[in-house]
Amino acid sequence: AMATEAPVSSAAAEPASSKPEGTTAAAAAATAIAAPAAAPATATAASTRQRLFVLPDIRDNAAGWGPSPVDAAPVQAVGAFDAPYQAFSKSDRLGRSADWQSKSGFQSRFVQGDRFDKASSQGAFFFKTEEEDDNFHLVENAKPIKTFGRGRKPMQPLPNQLQSGRGGGRGRGGFDQSGQQSRMGAWGRGRPNVSGGPGGGPRDFAPRGGRGGFRGGYGYGYGRGRFDNELRAPAKIREASLEVQPTWKVKDQFDFSTLLKIVGDVPYPEDLMFCGEIATINRAVYDKVTTRNPAPLTKDTRYFQNVTTTDDPVMRQMMVEGKGNVFATDTMLTAMMCAARSVYPWDLIVQRVGPNMLFFDKRPDSTIDTLAVSETSSEFFYDEKDSPNNPIALAQEATLVNQRYSQQVLSERGVVELDDPTPFTAPADAPQAACLGYRYRRWQLAENIAVVARCTLCGTCLPQELDDAALTGVYSLLEWDQKTTNWRNQFDAKRGLVVATELKNNSNKMARWATQAMLAGCNQMNVGYVSRASPLDASSHVILGTEFYKTKDFAAQMNLNWKNTWGVLKRIVDVCLAQPPGKYMLLKDPSKPVLRLYVVPEVPVAASATAPTTST
């Protein structure tokens, strides 16, 4: 609306009662505006002024938005209101209505980094103030960078490089991975160095060498640190042990955080049968092995028969006799009982038969019997397929070393024949069978759950003794990276440190060993520490030392609770028995701490080439 001030005429000053009938206030105001400016007026009328408001003509479009289509009068130009206007389309980038942080210009929301949208900043929609307020100042809350030494700023690391190595920065000291200054000192001598050695030199990003670095040490070197490139490597996505088919459906899953909280009763074992033979451990020879006097590991490979549950003739006979309704081997039971500690994927076949019968089996190419290396270690290690240090090659090497060690430490003179011979027949061209005993035991988990398992006996400490106090489980640990563990310098003097490190890096494997010894009734465990004769030779090994442990004490060192292990097993068995008869797969997720139970639909034999099968 436009306001207009005009002198009031004598006609307008008259009372409203003197105006003719029908005259409105707007008509009176129009008459006052049309009167000549030089009309005579009194002194009172000249000093009196009235503010007049004239409304513009508003044309409403009752049919929709925008101007009326039937409006014949010309629309007033937009420029009359002094408003900025510029033709634009929907694809044009419009500026912000207000930008309180921009210093040099408007940064478009469509552009990343330091590039500006010049079209938007120069268009009519970019706001430009005419008058700047000199009293307004931007307050910056960022803390100033501290200076070191003679007013110099700390040396900035190269992109994606950890501060490791020796001699970088301004000399000794440096910073650890968290950015804190190491305790080795502040600033001293030296020049900026990225080659990992003392003093200057060309930039070298080699992955080896160097003191200090990750744990502090000597300064700001960027290469030649063990933790330099290895920890920065992207996380490897592990492949599943078995490809899940589209036709499989998840029946149930077990979260590891829930499994760790389960508590159950520890059942009392009952012996059913003893088969095979066991030998006495030669302590007179191998108790004297030290790092200064190591014993070479023999390459005499014997035949080990890891027969699955449904291929065991003794298990079949016990099933017919009704000795139990849940059948498995000790390796399968330990995999489920210690599942919450596992990191690598694994799988088991679950056969649900009859009204209340359950069989746990393994695939022919299953990795359930192999021994993983550094499974629970937080440090990254090599994962190249062609390298002898990839997880698959290390697991095969550790399994072979464990088999050779378990036979080498036995004495050939003190062999004890058990009640029945070995129930398994070796092939004609197979090498000599390993000296092993088998103990079939039964545990009553509930009124309707009786678990029957085949447990392996490795040896005994007393000749001609089969008492549980003399039975011993024999196992071995493998040192594959001598620069990381260095058993040759630490095992004799710092044996406790070596054991603690292995308990951390191989928590799942060693927990399964303790559980396997408990299932077999072995009160003792003999652990051998085997190392590579050469770091790059995976076929030659030496024994650096042996150690005996009580099974209960060994389990207590890793916080292994028997009530939890039996509770986890009972939980899995209850879920499997609740399923209808059929074939199922129990799979550990390769990247998540979850155990899933899949149902496998029955398919014809010709079309089941990729599905896991086992002889029944």
VMD Tcl script that draws the C-alpha trace (Angstrom):
set ca {
  {0.00 0.00 0.00}
  {1.26 3.54 -0.80}
  {0.83 6.28 1.77}
  {0.32 9.90 0.56}
  {0.34 13.08 2.62}
  {-1.75 16.09 1.32}
  {-3.10 19.33 2.82}
  {-6.68 19.05 3.96}
  {-9.09 21.40 2.14}
  {-11.91 23.29 3.73}
  {-14.36 20.85 2.19}
  {-12.58 17.91 3.74}
  {-12.41 19.66 7.08}
  {-16.14 20.00 7.35}
  {-18.02 17.65 9.62}
  {-19.23 14.45 8.10}
  {-22.80 15.41 8.76}
  {-22.54 18.30 6.26}
  {-21.60 15.99 3.33}
  {-24.23 14.74 1.00}
  {-25.68 11.29 1.72}
  {-23.73 8.37 0.21}
  {-20.34 10.08 0.24}
  {-17.65 7.82 1.65}
  {-14.34 8.54 3.33}
  {-12.45 7.35 0.22}
  {-14.38 9.79 -1.96}
  {-13.60 12.61 0.45}
  {-9.90 11.69 0.33}
  {-9.96 11.68 -3.47}
  {-11.60 15.11 -3.53}
  {-8.94 16.41 -1.16}
  {-6.13 15.13 -3.40}
  {-7.72 16.66 -6.51}
  {-8.09 20.12 -4.91}
  {-5.52 22.73 -6.03}
  {-2.50 23.12 -3.79}
  {-2.90 26.90 -3.73}
  {-6.48 26.78 -2.37}
  {-7.03 29.09 0.53}
  {-7.16 27.42 3.94}
  {-7.25 28.55 7.47}
  {-4.27 28.41 9.84}
  {-5.70 25.37 11.64}
  {-6.29 23.42 8.42}
  {-2.79 24.20 7.12}
  {-1.14 22.74 10.24}
  {-3.21 19.58 10.14}
  {-2.06 16.67 7.90}
  {-3.68 13.30 7.30}
  {-1.98 10.06 6.18}
  {-3.82 8.48 3.29}
  {-3.43 4.82 2.19}
  {-4.35 3.87 -1.34}
  {-4.67 0.11 -1.94}
  {-3.45 -1.22 -5.28}
  {-5.71 -3.13 -7.54}
  {-5.46 -6.85 -6.54}
  {-6.58 -9.31 -9.17}
  {-7.29 -12.73 -7.69}
  {-7.08 -15.95 -9.69}
  {-9.79 -18.14 -8.26}
  {-9.03 -20.99 -10.70}
  {-5.38 -21.62 -9.64}
  {-1.95 -20.12 -9.00}
  {-0.39 -17.15 -10.80}
  {-2.02 -14.24 -12.66}
  {-5.63 -14.42 -13.72}
  {-5.96 -15.67 -17.35}
  {-8.90 -13.32 -17.97}
  {-7.10 -10.27 -16.68}
  {-6.86 -7.80 -19.55}
  {-5.08 -5.11 -17.60}
  {-1.30 -5.09 -17.87}
  {0.59 -6.43 -14.89}
  {2.73 -3.91 -13.13}
  {6.42 -4.42 -13.78}
  {8.31 -6.20 -11.07}
  {11.04 -3.61 -11.21}
  {8.65 -1.02 -9.75}
  {9.10 -2.70 -6.38}
  {12.92 -2.72 -6.64}
  {13.04 -6.53 -6.20}
  {15.80 -8.60 -7.86}
  {14.55 -10.88 -10.54}
  {16.23 -13.23 -12.96}
  {14.74 -15.93 -15.11}
  {15.82 -19.42 -14.01}
  {14.86 -23.03 -14.48}
  {14.63 -25.95 -12.08}
  {18.12 -27.14 -12.97}
  {19.75 -23.87 -11.88}
  {21.66 -23.90 -8.58}
  {20.24 -21.36 -6.18}
  {22.25 -19.79 -3.40}
  {21.54 -19.97 0.28}
  {19.26 -17.45 1.94}
  {21.95 -16.71 4.54}
  {25.52 -17.90 5.01}
  {27.08 -16.77 8.27}
  {30.34 -18.72 8.01}
  {31.54 -18.07 4.47}
  {34.54 -15.71 4.32}
  {35.41 -15.48 0.65}
  {32.14 -16.41 -0.99}
  {29.31 -18.87 -1.17}
  {30.17 -22.57 -1.39}
  {27.61 -24.54 -3.29}
  {26.15 -27.60 -1.64}
  {26.66 -29.46 -4.91}
  {30.42 -28.94 -4.91}
  {32.85 -30.69 -2.58}
  {36.14 -29.32 -1.29}
  {37.37 -25.79 -1.97}
  {35.64 -25.30 -5.34}
  {32.90 -22.68 -5.46}
  {29.85 -22.46 -7.66}
  {30.67 -19.35 -9.65}
  {27.32 -19.31 -11.40}
  {25.49 -19.10 -8.09}
  {27.85 -16.56 -6.52}
  {27.54 -14.18 -9.48}
  {23.79 -14.58 -10.07}
  {20.97 -12.37 -8.90}
  {20.09 -14.82 -6.13}
  {23.41 -14.41 -4.35}
  {22.98 -12.03 -1.43}
  {25.31 -9.03 -1.31}
  {25.13 -6.57 1.55}
  {25.51 -2.89 0.79}
  {26.66 -1.83 4.19}
  {29.13 -3.83 6.23}
  {28.97 -3.71 9.99}
  {32.46 -2.84 11.24}
  {31.52 -3.77 14.78}
  {30.96 -7.45 13.88}
  {33.95 -9.78 14.32}
  {34.13 -13.57 13.91}
  {35.27 -15.33 17.05}
  {37.32 -18.47 16.34}
  {37.36 -21.14 19.04}
  {40.10 -23.32 17.55}
  {43.06 -23.80 19.85}
  {46.38 -22.50 18.53}
  {48.97 -25.08 17.55}
  {51.68 -25.42 20.13}
  {55.19 -24.76 18.99}
  {58.20 -26.80 19.95}
  {61.79 -25.82 20.39}
  {62.61 -22.53 18.67}
  {59.07 -21.59 17.74}
  {58.72 -24.34 15.15}
  {55.57 -26.31 14.57}
  {55.67 -30.08 14.89}
  {56.46 -31.96 11.73}
  {53.31 -33.15 9.96}
  {53.24 -36.85 9.00}
  {52.85 -37.93 5.45}
  {49.37 -39.04 4.34}
  {48.35 -42.50 5.59}
  {51.68 -43.06 7.29}
  {52.15 -44.04 10.92}
  {54.94 -42.41 12.89}
  {57.27 -45.34 13.10}
  {60.91 -46.00 12.56}
  {63.96 -44.40 14.02}
  {65.43 -40.92 13.73}
  {62.53 -38.90 12.36}
  {61.03 -35.59 13.46}
  {63.55 -33.55 15.40}
  {65.35 -36.55 16.73}
  {64.53 -38.85 19.63}
  {61.10 -39.04 21.09}
  {58.42 -38.97 18.45}
  {54.82 -39.89 18.89}
  {52.99 -43.13 19.24}
  {49.90 -44.18 17.30}
  {47.48 -42.27 19.53}
  {49.35 -39.00 18.97}
  {50.90 -38.89 22.43}
  {54.55 -38.17 22.84}
  {56.59 -41.19 23.75}
  {58.42 -41.53 27.02}
  {61.77 -41.76 25.29}
  {62.15 -38.01 25.36}
  {60.94 -34.85 23.67}
  {63.05 -33.21 20.98}
  {66.71 -33.76 20.41}
  {69.16 -34.17 17.62}
  {68.42 -35.36 14.16}
  {66.83 -34.25 10.94}
  {63.42 -35.01 9.49}
  {63.72 -38.53 8.21}
  {61.24 -40.79 6.48}
  {63.58 -43.58 5.56}
  {63.45 -45.22 8.97}
  {67.14 -44.84 9.79}
  {69.02 -42.19 11.74}
  {69.66 -38.95 9.91}
  {68.40 -37.93 6.49}
  {67.96 -39.89 3.37}
  {65.46 -40.50 0.61}
  {61.93 -41.49 1.41}
  {61.58 -45.18 1.71}
  {58.33 -46.96 2.44}
  {59.82 -50.39 2.95}
  {57.75 -52.49 5.34}
  {60.54 -53.80 7.57}
  {63.12 -52.64 10.11}
  {63.43 -49.69 12.41}
  {63.28 -49.22 16.16}
  {60.59 -47.27 17.94}
  {57.71 -46.19 15.82}
  {54.44 -47.69 16.98}
  {55.38 -47.84 20.66}
  {57.26 -44.55 20.73}
  {60.94 -45.10 20.25}
  {63.13 -42.77 18.23}
  {61.21 -40.09 16.43}
  {59.22 -39.62 13.29}
  {60.40 -42.20 10.73}
  {57.66 -43.34 8.40}
  {58.87 -46.64 7.02}
  {60.67 -49.69 8.27}
  {58.34 -50.20 11.20}
  {56.65 -53.53 11.72}
  {53.34 -51.81 12.43}
  {53.70 -49.28 9.61}
  {51.99 -50.79 6.59}
  {50.58 -53.91 8.20}
  {48.09 -52.28 10.56}
  {46.96 -49.84 7.90}
  {46.03 -52.60 5.48}
  {42.30 -52.82 4.78}
  {40.35 -55.38 6.70}
  {40.16 -58.71 4.92}
  {36.70 -60.06 4.27}
  {36.85 -63.73 5.20}
  {35.21 -66.23 2.95}
  {32.60 -68.55 4.40}
  {33.62 -72.15 4.99}
  {30.61 -73.20 2.94}
  {28.58 -71.24 0.43}
  {25.02 -70.76 1.61}
  {22.59 -71.81 -1.09}
  {19.54 -69.65 -1.94}
  {17.18 -72.48 -1.01}
  {18.52 -72.69 2.56}
  {16.50 -71.00 5.27}
  {17.64 -69.85 8.70}
  {15.88 -71.79 11.43}
  {17.69 -70.24 14.38}
  {20.83 -68.32 15.26}
  {23.04 -68.04 18.33}
  {24.66 -64.73 19.21}
  {28.04 -65.12 20.89}
  {27.28 -62.46 23.48}
  {24.29 -64.57 24.55}
  {26.25 -67.83 24.54}
  {28.83 -66.40 26.94}
  {26.10 -65.83 29.54}
  {24.64 -69.35 29.47}
  {25.30 -71.50 32.52}
  {24.47 -75.20 32.76}
  {25.15 -78.20 34.93}
  {28.31 -80.26 34.45}
  {27.22 -83.87 33.84}
  {29.08 -86.89 35.12}
  {30.77 -88.99 32.39}
  {30.21 -92.69 31.92}
  {32.69 -94.91 30.06}
  {31.25 -97.19 27.39}
  {34.28 -98.61 25.53}
  {38.08 -98.32 25.11}
  {39.66 -99.00 21.71}
  {43.15 -98.77 20.17}
  {46.43 -98.30 22.00}
  {48.35 -95.59 23.80}
  {52.03 -95.15 24.62}
  {54.02 -93.58 27.44}
  {55.44 -90.08 27.04}
  {59.25 -90.08 26.97}
  {59.84 -87.42 29.61}
  {63.45 -88.45 30.18}
  {64.39 -87.05 26.77}
  {62.04 -84.21 26.03}
  {61.97 -82.61 29.47}
  {65.60 -81.66 28.86}
  {64.96 -79.85 25.59}
  {65.76 -76.12 25.79}
  {66.28 -73.27 23.37}
  {70.06 -73.82 23.58}
  {69.64 -77.54 23.03}
  {66.60 -77.88 20.71}
  {65.41 -81.17 19.30}
  {64.61 -81.43 15.58}
  {61.06 -82.40 14.72}
  {61.03 -85.62 12.76}
  {59.32 -85.75 9.38}
  {58.00 -89.25 9.96}
  {54.38 -88.86 8.89}
  {51.92 -91.38 10.26}
  {48.37 -92.06 9.19}
  {45.71 -90.28 11.25}
  {42.11 -91.33 10.75}
  {39.66 -88.53 11.47}
  {36.52 -90.53 10.87}
  {33.22 -88.69 11.02}
  {30.39 -89.74 13.32}
  {28.16 -91.65 10.92}
  {31.16 -93.56 9.47}
  {32.20 -94.86 12.89}
  {31.10 -98.51 13.25}
  {31.13 -98.26 17.05}
  {28.80 -95.27 16.92}
  {26.42 -97.18 14.67}
  {26.35 -100.11 17.04}
  {25.66 -97.85 20.01}
  {22.87 -96.17 18.12}
  {21.24 -99.55 17.49}
  {21.65 -100.52 21.14}
  {20.13 -97.23 22.27}
  {23.14 -96.03 24.24}
  {22.21 -92.41 23.53}
  {20.35 -90.10 21.19}
  {23.02 -87.45 20.41}
  {26.24 -88.64 18.72}
  {29.39 -86.66 17.86}
  {33.19 -86.67 18.10}
  {35.25 -84.69 20.59}
  {36.40 -82.19 17.93}
  {32.79 -81.44 17.00}
  {31.72 -81.04 20.61}
  {34.60 -78.71 21.41}
  {33.83 -76.58 18.36}
  {30.31 -76.00 19.67}
  {31.26 -75.67 23.33}
  {33.92 -73.02 22.55}
  {32.04 -71.41 19.66}
  {31.94 -68.00 21.37}
  {35.75 -67.76 21.10}
  {35.94 -68.63 17.40}
  {36.76 -66.02 14.75}
  {37.34 -68.06 11.60}
  {34.30 -69.66 9.89}
  {33.50 -73.34 10.35}
  {30.52 -75.60 9.74}
  {28.95 -78.86 10.87}
  {26.30 -81.13 9.37}
  {23.33 -81.82 11.65}
  {21.33 -84.96 10.89}
  {17.94 -85.01 12.62}
  {16.70 -88.61 12.46}
  {13.63 -90.32 13.89}
  {11.60 -89.07 16.81}
  {14.53 -88.03 19.04}
  {17.87 -88.82 17.35}
  {20.63 -86.35 16.45}
  {23.96 -86.81 14.62}
  {26.71 -84.22 14.17}
  {28.87 -84.84 11.10}
  {31.54 -83.07 9.07}
  {32.09 -82.63 5.35}
  {34.98 -84.49 3.65}
  {36.86 -81.22 3.04}
  {35.87 -79.63 6.35}
  {38.39 -77.59 8.34}
  {36.94 -78.54 11.72}
  {39.95 -80.80 12.46}
  {42.63 -78.29 11.43}
  {44.39 -76.02 13.94}
  {44.10 -72.32 13.17}
  {47.10 -70.09 13.90}
  {46.81 -66.62 15.44}
  {43.03 -66.78 15.09}
  {42.32 -64.36 17.94}
  {45.38 -62.17 17.44}
  {44.82 -58.43 17.08}
  {47.88 -58.00 14.87}
  {47.63 -58.28 11.12}
  {49.65 -60.96 9.38}
  {50.27 -61.91 5.78}
  {47.31 -63.11 3.79}
  {48.69 -63.69 0.29}
  {47.49 -66.89 -1.32}
  {50.97 -67.86 -2.52}
  {52.62 -67.06 0.80}
  {53.34 -69.82 3.35}
  {52.02 -67.43 6.01}
  {48.41 -67.19 4.85}
  {45.82 -68.60 7.30}
  {45.06 -71.74 5.29}
  {48.71 -72.69 4.84}
  {49.48 -71.94 8.48}
  {46.57 -74.10 9.66}
  {47.77 -77.02 7.55}
  {51.32 -76.56 8.79}
  {50.23 -76.37 12.44}
  {48.08 -79.50 12.07}
  {50.96 -81.46 10.55}
  {53.36 -80.25 13.25}
  {50.90 -81.24 15.99}
  {50.53 -84.75 14.55}
  {54.29 -85.25 14.26}
  {54.97 -83.92 17.74}
  {52.26 -86.05 19.38}
  {53.94 -89.18 17.97}
  {57.57 -88.15 18.45}
  {57.35 -87.61 22.21}
  {55.92 -91.11 22.77}
  {58.11 -93.99 23.80}
  {57.97 -97.09 21.64}
  {58.53 -99.41 24.58}
  {55.63 -98.41 26.79}
  {52.69 -99.15 24.47}
  {49.47 -100.16 26.24}
  {46.85 -102.21 24.39}
  {43.29 -101.19 25.23}
  {40.23 -103.40 25.55}
  {39.38 -103.53 21.85}
  {41.50 -102.93 18.74}
  {41.19 -99.85 16.60}
  {37.77 -99.89 14.90}
  {39.09 -98.18 11.76}
  {40.84 -99.86 8.86}
  {43.61 -97.97 7.09}
  {44.07 -98.22 3.31}
  {46.59 -100.72 2.03}
  {48.95 -98.05 0.67}
  {48.70 -95.85 3.78}
  {51.74 -95.34 6.03}
  {51.97 -96.67 9.55}
  {48.92 -95.87 11.64}
  {49.35 -93.41 14.48}
  {49.43 -94.72 18.03}
  {46.12 -93.45 19.39}
  {43.45 -94.63 21.76}
  {39.71 -93.97 21.63}
  {37.46 -93.61 24.62}
  {33.70 -93.71 24.08}
  {31.84 -91.85 26.82}
  {28.28 -90.80 27.59}
  {26.94 -87.69 29.37}
  {23.34 -87.30 30.49}
  {22.56 -83.60 29.78}
  {18.84 -83.95 30.51}
  {16.23 -86.62 31.00}
  {15.78 -87.04 27.26}
  {19.31 -86.02 26.11}
  {22.18 -88.53 26.31}
  {25.33 -87.44 24.46}
  {27.71 -90.15 23.22}
  {31.13 -89.03 21.94}
  {34.36 -90.58 20.74}
  {37.32 -89.01 22.57}
  {40.95 -89.32 21.56}
  {43.65 -90.49 23.98}
  {47.19 -89.36 23.09}
  {49.40 -90.84 25.81}
  {50.03 -91.53 29.45}
  {52.69 -90.37 31.87}
  {52.97 -93.64 33.81}
  {53.84 -96.92 32.08}
  {51.05 -99.48 32.00}
  {48.69 -97.05 33.73}
  {45.27 -96.03 32.42}
  {44.21 -93.98 35.38}
  {42.76 -90.52 34.65}
  {45.59 -88.93 36.64}
  {48.13 -90.46 34.24}
  {46.29 -89.83 30.97}
  {47.75 -86.85 29.13}
  {46.67 -84.86 26.12}
  {49.56 -83.98 23.80}
  {49.47 -80.79 21.73}
  {51.92 -78.34 20.15}
  {52.13 -74.62 19.38}
  {53.79 -73.25 16.25}
  {56.04 -70.20 16.02}
  {55.88 -68.98 12.44}
  {57.06 -65.37 12.83}
  {60.21 -65.28 14.90}
  {60.42 -61.49 14.84}
  {57.03 -61.18 16.52}
  {57.32 -63.77 19.30}
  {61.07 -64.56 19.54}
  {60.77 -67.76 21.58}
  {64.49 -68.47 21.30}
  {65.29 -65.52 23.55}
  {62.20 -65.49 25.77}
  {61.09 -69.07 26.37}
  {63.69 -70.04 28.97}
  {63.76 -66.72 30.84}
  {60.20 -65.46 30.27}
  {58.13 -68.58 29.84}
  {55.09 -67.01 31.48}
  {55.13 -64.17 28.94}
  {55.26 -66.64 26.07}
  {52.31 -68.62 27.43}
  {50.27 -65.46 28.04}
  {50.91 -64.27 24.49}
  {49.81 -67.60 23.03}
  {46.70 -67.65 25.19}
  {45.79 -64.28 23.73}
  {46.60 -65.08 20.09}
  {45.17 -68.62 20.07}
  {42.40 -68.43 22.62}
  {39.93 -70.57 20.68}
  {42.40 -73.31 19.79}
  {43.79 -73.66 23.30}
  {40.32 -73.56 24.85}
  {39.31 -76.43 22.57}
  {42.42 -78.35 23.67}
  {41.52 -77.98 27.32}
  {37.91 -78.97 26.62}
  {39.03 -81.95 24.56}
  {41.30 -83.12 27.38}
  {38.44 -82.71 29.86}
  {36.09 -84.77 27.67}
  {38.69 -87.54 27.35}
  {39.32 -87.59 31.10}
  {42.94 -86.38 30.84}
  {44.00 -84.52 33.96}
  {47.25 -83.36 32.36}
  {48.25 -81.61 29.16}
  {51.64 -81.69 27.49}
  {52.25 -78.66 25.25}
  {55.28 -78.50 22.97}
  {56.68 -75.26 21.61}
  {57.79 -75.86 18.03}
  {59.40 -73.23 15.83}
  {60.51 -73.07 12.24}
  {64.16 -73.84 11.68}
  {64.15 -71.01 9.13}
  {61.52 -68.25 9.02}
  {60.80 -68.91 5.34}
  {60.93 -72.72 5.49}
  {57.58 -74.23 6.45}
  {58.79 -77.84 6.21}
  {61.60 -77.89 8.79}
  {60.94 -77.37 12.51}
  {62.66 -77.71 15.88}
  {61.30 -78.31 19.39}
  {62.36 -75.49 21.72}
  {60.76 -76.83 24.89}
  {57.88 -78.74 26.46}
  {55.66 -78.00 29.40}
  {53.12 -79.97 31.46}
  {49.95 -78.34 32.78}
  {47.04 -79.45 34.90}
  {43.93 -79.35 32.74}
  {41.93 -77.40 35.34}
  {44.74 -74.88 35.88}
  {45.23 -74.47 32.15}
  {41.52 -73.76 31.69}
  {41.53 -71.30 34.59}
  {44.31 -69.26 32.96}
  {42.05 -68.49 29.98}
  {38.86 -68.06 32.05}
  {37.30 -71.20 30.63}
  {34.19 -72.10 32.62}
  {32.99 -75.69 32.35}
  {29.43 -74.71 33.31}
  {29.34 -72.29 30.40}
  {30.69 -74.81 27.89}
  {28.14 -77.46 28.86}
  {25.36 -74.87 28.91}
  {26.22 -73.79 25.36}
  {26.21 -77.39 24.15}
  {22.84 -78.09 25.75}
  {21.38 -74.93 24.19}
  {22.47 -75.96 20.67}
  {21.29 -79.54 21.16}
  {17.87 -78.38 22.40}
  {17.38 -76.17 19.34}
  {18.43 -78.95 16.96}
  {16.20 -81.56 18.60}
  {13.24 -79.19 18.35}
  {13.49 -79.22 14.54}
  {11.60 -81.73 12.39}
  {13.58 -84.65 10.89}
  {15.86 -83.58 8.07}
  {19.29 -82.27 7.22}
  {20.65 -79.02 8.64}
  {23.87 -77.00 8.54}
  {25.40 -75.25 11.53}
  {27.57 -72.40 10.18}
  {29.75 -69.81 11.86}
  {29.34 -66.45 10.13}
  {32.66 -65.41 8.51}
  {32.48 -61.77 9.65}
  {30.01 -61.64 12.55}
  {30.00 -63.36 15.97}
  {26.91 -65.37 15.10}
  {26.23 -69.09 14.71}
  {23.33 -69.91 12.37}
  {21.33 -73.08 11.82}
  {20.15 -73.59 8.22}
  {17.72 -76.17 6.94}
  {18.92 -77.96 3.78}
  {16.05 -79.11 1.55}
  {16.29 -82.58 0.13}
  {17.36 -82.64 -3.53}
  {18.04 -85.49 -5.95}
  {21.52 -86.98 -5.86}
  {22.29 -85.89 -9.44}
  {21.47 -82.27 -8.65}
  {23.25 -82.10 -5.29}
  {26.83 -81.85 -6.53}
  {27.45 -78.63 -4.61}
  {25.52 -79.61 -1.47}
  {27.48 -81.14 1.43}
  {26.97 -84.85 1.75}
  {28.16 -87.53 4.12}
  {27.77 -91.26 4.02}
  {25.19 -92.64 6.42}
}
mol new
graphics top color blue
foreach p $ca { graphics top sphere $p radius 0.5 }
foreach p [lrange $ca 0 end-1] q [lrange $ca 1 end] { graphics top cylinder $p $q radius 0.2 }
display resetview
